[in-house]
Amino acid sequence: MAADQAGLGDDEILRRLERDARIADIVGRAQASLSRRRRICVTELHVPGGTAQEFADLFTEITFSSNQDAMERSCPDHFVLRMAGGRQQVLETNGGSPFAALFDIDYDDVSSLVTPIDPQFPVRLDGVAISSTGRPIGGVRHQFRDTADGVHARLLVEFPLPMLQTVISGHQWHLACEFSNWFEAAFAD
């Protein structure tokens, strides 16, 4: 069940997790200030059916229309995923971190991403994770391509270099969970 459906609403969830979010923001900004390098988290999925572009179109539609039910129910680590001020506001637990992190994803300015584009994956969903002060602290470079029987997804998150390896490993499962559910919803028909 999506958090918003539980009757609390996003603002109340944000209020209740404010302490966690504040701690995670301080840690994320401190980690990002230590190095411009990133620790990369990658999960690969091979999905039967559909096309890369069909999936990207659905993902873009649910993201930019703030379809919170579709966004939040995809993974139990999601608390708030909504568009606010032209960016996606995200409150989630990253890879088993002890704190829920609050950050924005800017899908327009991806200049701070460090992962190169793989030309074998023509469909991408890219965005930069922004701290409360507007500083880039990481990002996503999700890449997709069609295969003979469906879609190959390379799901990639850039974290600040000092991020613990246990969080990276845990976040691989987070990516597998959320994107498996989004793919299933996209190709259900």
C-alpha positions in Angstrom: 0.0 0.0 0.0 1.3 3.4 -0.9 2.2 5.7 2.0 -0.3 8.3 0.9 -3.0 5.7 0.8 -2.4 5.0 4.5 -4.1 8.3 5.2 -1.1 10.2 6.4 -0.4 12.2 3.2 2.9 13.3 1.9 3.3 16.4 4.1 2.7 14.4 7.3 5.2 11.7 6.2 7.8 14.4 5.4 7.1 15.9 8.9 7.5 12.5 10.6 10.7 11.6 8.8 12.2 15.2 9.0 14.9 14.2 11.5 16.0 11.3 9.3 16.0 13.4 6.2 18.0 16.2 7.8 20.7 13.7 9.0 20.8 12.0 5.6 21.1 15.4 3.9 24.0 16.5 6.1 25.8 13.2 5.5 25.2 13.3 1.7 26.4 16.8 1.4 29.5 16.0 3.5 30.3 12.9 1.4 29.8 14.8 -1.9 32.1 17.6 -0.7 35.0 15.1 -0.1 35.3 14.1 -3.7 33.7 14.8 -7.1 34.2 11.1 -7.8 31.2 8.8 -7.5 30.6 5.2 -6.3 28.5 3.5 -8.9 25.6 1.2 -8.2 24.4 -1.0 -11.1 21.6 -3.5 -11.5 20.8 -5.2 -14.9 17.4 -6.5 -15.8 16.3 -8.5 -18.8 12.6 -8.1 -19.2 10.5 -10.2 -21.6 8.1 -8.3 -23.8 7.6 -4.6 -24.6 10.2 -2.1 -25.8 12.6 0.2 -24.2 10.8 3.3 -25.5 7.4 2.0 -24.3 8.8 1.6 -20.8 10.6 5.0 -20.8 7.4 6.7 -22.0 5.4 5.1 -19.2 8.0 6.0 -16.6 8.1 9.6 -17.8 4.3 9.8 -17.7 4.0 8.5 -14.2 6.9 10.7 -13.0 5.9 14.0 -14.5 2.2 13.5 -13.8 3.1 12.8 -10.1 1.3 9.5 -10.2 2.3 8.8 -6.6 0.4 5.5 -6.3 2.4 4.0 -9.2 5.6 5.5 -8.0 5.3 4.7 -4.3 3.8 1.2 -4.5 6.8 0.0 -6.6 9.0 -0.4 -3.6 8.5 -0.5 0.2 11.5 1.8 0.6 9.5 4.7 -1.1 7.8 7.2 1.1 7.2 10.2 -1.1 7.8 10.6 -4.9 6.2 13.6 -6.4 6.9 16.5 -8.7 7.5 19.8 -6.9 9.0 23.0 -8.5 10.0 21.2 -11.7 11.9 18.5 -10.0 11.0 15.1 -8.5 11.0 15.2 -4.8 12.1 11.8 -3.4 11.9 10.6 0.2 13.2 7.0 0.3 15.5 4.7 2.1 18.6 4.1 0.0 19.8 0.5 0.1 19.2 -0.2 3.7 20.5 3.1 5.0 19.4 3.7 8.6 18.0 7.0 7.5 15.3 8.0 5.0 16.9 10.5 2.5 15.1 13.5 1.1 16.5 14.9 -2.2 15.3 16.2 -5.5 16.0 14.8 -8.9 16.6 17.3 -11.7 15.9 15.7 -15.1 16.9 18.8 -17.0 20.5 19.5 -16.0 22.5 16.3 -16.1 25.9 18.0 -16.6 27.3 16.7 -13.2 26.8 13.0 -14.0 30.1 11.2 -14.4 28.9 7.9 -16.0 29.4 8.0 -19.8 26.4 7.2 -22.1 26.6 3.8 -23.6 25.6 4.1 -27.3 24.4 0.5 -27.3 21.5 1.7 -25.0 19.6 4.4 -27.0 16.9 5.1 -24.4 17.9 6.8 -21.2 16.3 8.2 -18.1 18.9 10.6 -16.6 18.7 12.9 -13.6 20.9 14.6 -11.0 20.2 14.1 -7.2 20.2 17.5 -5.5 20.7 18.2 -1.8 18.6 20.7 0.2 21.2 23.4 -0.7 21.0 22.7 -4.4 24.3 20.9 -4.6 24.5 17.8 -6.8 25.2 14.8 -4.6 24.7 12.0 -7.2 22.3 11.0 -9.9 20.8 8.3 -12.1 21.7 7.2 -15.6 19.2 4.4 -16.4 19.8 3.1 -19.9 17.6 0.7 -21.9 17.7 -1.2 -25.2 15.5 -3.5 -27.1 16.5 -7.2 -27.3 15.1 -10.0 -29.4 12.5 -10.9 -26.7 12.1 -7.7 -24.7 14.2 -5.0 -22.9 17.7 -5.0 -21.4 17.8 -2.3 -18.6 21.0 -1.1 -17.1 19.9 0.8 -14.0 22.7 3.0 -12.6 22.8 5.3 -9.6 25.8 7.5 -8.8 26.4 8.0 -5.0 29.1 10.2 -3.4 32.4 8.2 -3.3 32.5 7.7 0.5 29.1 5.9 0.5 29.3 2.6 2.3 29.5 -0.5 0.0 26.7 -2.1 2.1 24.4 0.8 1.0 25.5 0.3 -2.6 24.8 -3.5 -2.4 21.4 -2.9 -0.8 20.5 -0.3 -3.3 21.0 -2.9 -6.1 18.0 -4.8 -4.6 16.0 -1.5 -4.3 16.5 -0.9 -8.0 15.6 -4.5 -8.9 12.4 -4.2 -6.8 11.1 -0.9 -8.1 12.0 -1.4 -11.7 10.7 -5.0 -11.8 7.4 -3.7 -10.5 7.3 -0.7 -12.9 8.1 -3.0 -15.9 5.4 -5.4 -14.8 2.9 -2.6 -14.7 4.1 -1.2 -18.0 3.7 -4.5 -19.9 0.8 -6.0 -18.0 -1.4 -5.8 -21.0 
